[in-house]
């Protein structure tokens, strides 16, 4: 296929091309971890694969004849009203707070005494997630795909489409375990946990749509992404050793409930627009073709 033919295909289907490349770059990057290669290759594999969506966004932007520099400027767009920074830092606390209430409702004993000892862990985890543990995905998902999807679809269906694609993109991460013997029985056992994570990620997408639409800043989406991931992994008031088996599934359900409560509140409060009408940029809101 000639370079011009490739550009024609990308020009006709930029979002679909982005999705294919995001999956390809990431899943190829994660392959060493999926097949059980030893450390440090395993960790490096996960880190490298996480940059797949950002790389796909840059490649499709270039192939489509657009300015990669202009697209990348969203990543460092920091001049937004202070309330959005407040939202990026507080929403994760709201989610983990609601999840903790749900955990108590499910009769799991929480232990608030574990939280003070996790302060340093929270800070370290936040920086890690923001840079290479999740936040690095945002230039692709929110910075490239979301504006184009919202140009054709209303914010809710656009977010659902992106959320589902984003959720299943995580699949190799969810099943990669060097100690696992893969089988049909293993798959049956894993399906409930995978389904709960998919539900969580799709709900999370609504929070990220709202903050991106309100700011047109990938940086703010990155901060919220890092905050949610960090809060879910470090601020649930349970000893780490107790989050196994049935308790682990309970925590997943509780976090799902919390994320979707916040998502539904945002949908209702914005009348389904999720901030889309607040800051529209005709330059970045191009319809998928």
C-alpha positions in Angstrom: 0.0 0.0 0.0 1.4 3.4 -1.0 1.9 6.2 1.4 -0.8 8.2 -0.3 -3.2 5.3 -0.1 -2.5 5.0 3.6 -3.2 8.7 4.1 -6.4 8.3 2.2 -7.6 5.5 4.5 -6.6 7.5 7.6 -8.4 10.6 6.2 -11.5 8.6 5.6 -11.5 6.8 9.0 -9.2 8.6 11.5 -10.9 7.4 14.7 -11.1 3.7 13.5 -7.5 3.9 12.5 -6.6 5.4 15.9 -8.4 2.6 17.7 -6.6 -0.1 15.6 -3.2 1.4 16.1 -3.8 2.0 19.9 -4.6 -1.7 20.3 -1.8 -2.8 18.1 0.9 -0.7 19.7 -0.1 -1.5 23.2 -0.9 -5.2 22.8 2.4 -5.8 21.0 4.1 -3.9 23.7 2.5 -6.0 26.4 3.1 -9.3 24.7 6.3 -10.1 26.8 4.3 -9.6 30.0 1.4 -11.7 28.7 3.7 -14.7 27.9 5.2 -14.4 31.4 8.7 -13.0 30.7 10.7 -12.3 33.9 11.4 -8.9 35.5 12.5 -6.3 34.5 11.2 -7.1 31.0 7.6 -7.7 32.4 7.4 -4.2 34.0 9.1 -2.5 31.1 6.6 -4.2 28.8 3.6 -2.8 30.7 5.1 0.7 30.8 5.9 0.7 27.0 2.5 -0.6 26.0 0.8 2.1 28.1 2.0 4.7 25.6 0.2 3.0 22.7 -2.8 5.4 22.6 -0.6 8.5 22.7 1.6 7.1 20.0 -1.4 6.2 17.9 -2.8 9.7 18.3 0.4 11.3 17.2 0.7 8.9 14.2 -2.9 9.4 13.0 -2.6 13.2 13.5 0.5 13.3 11.3 -0.9 10.9 8.6 -4.1 13.0 8.5 -2.1 16.1 7.6 -2.7 17.9 10.9 -0.2 19.6 13.2 1.2 17.2 15.7 2.5 20.2 17.7 -0.9 21.7 17.9 -2.4 18.4 19.0 0.3 18.0 21.6 -0.3 21.4 23.1 -3.4 20.1 24.9 -1.0 18.0 27.0 0.5 21.1 28.7 -2.6 23.3 28.6 -2.6 24.3 32.2 -4.3 27.7 32.2 -7.8 26.7 33.2 -9.9 28.0 36.0 -8.8 26.8 39.4 -12.1 25.0 40.0 -11.1 22.3 37.5 -7.9 21.5 39.4 -10.0 21.3 42.5 -12.3 18.9 40.7 -9.4 16.8 39.4 -8.1 16.4 43.0 -11.4 16.0 44.8 -13.4 13.7 42.6 -11.1 10.8 43.3 -11.7 11.3 47.0 -15.4 11.5 46.5 -15.3 8.2 44.5 -13.2 6.4 47.2 -15.4 7.8 49.9 -18.6 6.5 48.3 -16.9 3.2 47.7 -15.9 2.9 51.3 -19.5 3.5 52.4 -20.6 0.8 49.9 -18.0 -1.6 51.4 -19.4 -1.0 54.9 -22.9 -1.6 53.5 -21.7 -4.9 52.2 -20.6 -5.8 55.7 -16.9 -5.7 55.1 -15.1 -4.2 58.1 -13.0 -1.2 57.1 -9.9 -0.1 59.0 -9.3 3.7 58.8 -6.1 3.2 60.8 -4.3 1.9 57.7 -4.7 5.3 55.9 -2.1 7.5 57.7 0.7 5.1 56.9 -0.1 5.4 53.1 0.6 9.1 52.7 4.0 8.6 51.1 2.6 5.7 49.0 -0.2 8.0 47.7 2.2 10.7 46.6 4.6 8.2 44.9 1.8 6.3 43.3 0.2 9.6 42.0 3.3 10.7 40.2 3.9 7.2 38.8 0.4 6.9 37.4 0.4 10.4 36.0 3.6 9.8 34.1 3.7 6.2 33.1 0.9 4.3 34.8 -2.3 5.5 33.1 -2.1 9.3 32.7 0.2 8.7 29.7 -2.8 7.3 27.8 -4.8 10.5 27.9 -3.2 12.3 24.8 -4.8 9.5 22.8 -8.1 8.7 24.4 -9.3 12.1 25.4 -6.8 14.3 23.4 -7.5 12.6 20.0 -10.5 10.2 20.0 -13.0 12.0 22.2 -13.2 15.4 20.3 -13.8 13.5 17.0 -16.4 11.2 18.4 -18.3 14.1 20.0 -18.3 15.9 16.7 -20.5 13.2 15.3 -22.3 11.8 18.4 -23.8 13.3 21.5 -21.5 13.3 24.5 -23.2 10.3 26.2 -23.0 7.9 23.2 -19.5 9.2 22.3 -18.4 8.5 25.8 -19.9 5.0 25.8 -18.2 4.2 22.5 -14.8 5.4 23.8 -15.4 3.9 27.2 -16.0 0.4 25.8 -13.0 0.6 23.4 -10.8 1.9 26.2 -12.0 -0.8 28.6 -11.3 -3.8 26.4 -7.9 -2.2 25.5 -6.9 -3.1 29.1 -7.7 -6.8 28.5 -4.1 -8.0 28.3 -3.3 -6.2 31.6 -6.3 -7.9 33.3 -5.3 -11.4 32.3 -1.5 -11.3 32.3 -0.2 -13.4 35.2 3.1 -15.4 35.0 1.7 -18.0 37.4 -1.5 -18.6 35.5 -2.3 -21.8 33.6 -4.8 -20.6 31.0 -7.8 -22.8 30.4 -11.5 -22.6 29.8 -12.1 -23.1 33.6 -9.8 -20.2 34.3 -11.7 -18.0 31.8 -15.0 -18.8 33.4 -13.5 -17.9 36.8 -12.1 -14.6 35.5 -15.2 -13.3 33.6 -17.0 -11.7 36.6 -13.9 -9.8 37.6 -13.2 -8.6 34.1 -16.8 -7.6 33.6 -16.7 -5.5 36.8 -13.5 -3.8 35.6 -15.1 -3.0 32.2 -18.1 -1.5 34.0 -15.8 0.6 36.1 -13.7 1.9 33.2 -16.8 2.8 31.2 -18.2 4.8 34.1 -14.8 6.4 34.7 -14.8 7.6 31.0 -17.8 9.9 31.8 -15.8 11.7 34.5 -12.9 12.1 32.1 -15.2 13.4 29.3 -16.7 16.0 31.7 -13.3 17.3 32.8 -11.9 17.3 29.3 -14.9 19.1 27.8 -14.8 21.7 30.5 -11.1 22.5 29.9 -10.0 21.1 26.5 -6.9 20.1 28.5 -5.4 16.7 28.4 -3.4 17.7 31.4 -6.6 17.9 33.6 -7.8 14.6 32.3 -4.3 13.2 33.1 -4.5 14.5 36.7 -8.0 13.1 37.2 -6.9 9.7 35.7 -4.0 9.6 38.1 -6.1 10.6 41.0 -8.8 7.9 40.4 -6.2 5.2 39.9 -4.2 6.2 42.9 -7.2 6.6 45.2 -8.6 3.2 44.2 -5.3 1.5 44.8 -4.2 3.2 48.0 -7.1 4.9 49.8 -9.6 2.1 50.2 -9.6 1.7 54.0 -8.8 -2.0 54.0 -5.5 -3.8 54.8 -3.9 -5.0 51.5 -3.8 -8.6 52.6 -7.6 -8.6 53.2 -8.4 -7.6 49.6 -8.5 -11.1 48.2 -11.2 -13.6 47.1 -14.7 -12.5 48.0 -13.5 -9.2 49.6 -11.7 -8.3 46.3 -15.0 -8.8 44.3 -16.8 -6.7 46.9 -14.3 -3.9 46.6 -14.7 -4.0 42.7 -18.5 -3.8 43.1 -18.3 -1.0 45.6 -15.9 1.1 43.4 -18.2 0.4 40.4 -21.2 1.8 42.3 -19.2 4.8 43.4 -18.0 5.7 39.9 -21.4 5.3 38.4 -23.1 7.4 41.1 -20.7 10.3 40.3 -21.1 9.7 36.5 -24.9 9.8 36.8 -24.8 13.0 38.9 -22.6 14.6 36.2 -24.9 13.5 33.4 -27.9 14.9 35.2 -26.2 18.1 36.3 -25.1 18.9 32.8 -28.3 17.6 31.1 -26.4 15.0 29.3 -23.9 17.5 27.7 -21.0 16.7 30.1 -19.6 20.2 29.6 -19.5 19.8 25.8 -20.9 23.3 25.1 -18.7 25.1 27.5 -15.4 25.2 25.6 -15.7 24.2 22.0 -12.8 24.4 19.6 -13.7 24.0 16.0 -10.1 23.2 15.3 -10.1 20.2 17.5 -13.7 19.0 17.1 -13.4 17.2 13.8 -15.9 14.6 12.9 -14.7 11.0 12.5 -14.9 9.9 8.9 
